[in-house]
Amino acid sequence: MTQHTESPAPPRRIIRWQPPAATENDALECRAVWRDNVVRRQDFEVAHPDVIWPPRHEPGAPWVAYVPMPDDTFLEVADATELGRLLDKLAIAVACRDAQRQRAA
């Protein structure tokens, strides 16, 4: 297992991310109810080491992570209730970011 050191909030400008509007037919493909969310987070950190996680999650506080964008900003992705939903939102935000990078290239 990789040792992951958590970073403080990023120094660059932060933009709160809003997920794209979903249609009735859209299902979160990344939602993996059968997997433990801690394992999902570890997998996500390995796959996307550039995403910044605050030092620790406080009980009752929103789950938050920061996605660096190509324009030197960070998207603040948050979920008020659970880690699993945050991971779903992060997967979408990272996919959107990667699509922007591909269009720019």
ABEGO torsion letter per residue (X at the ends): XBBBBBBBBBABBBBBBBBBBBBAABBBAABBAABBAAAAAAAAAAABAABBBBABBBBGBBBBBBBBBAAGBBBBBBBAABAAAAAAAAAAAAAAAAAAAAAAX
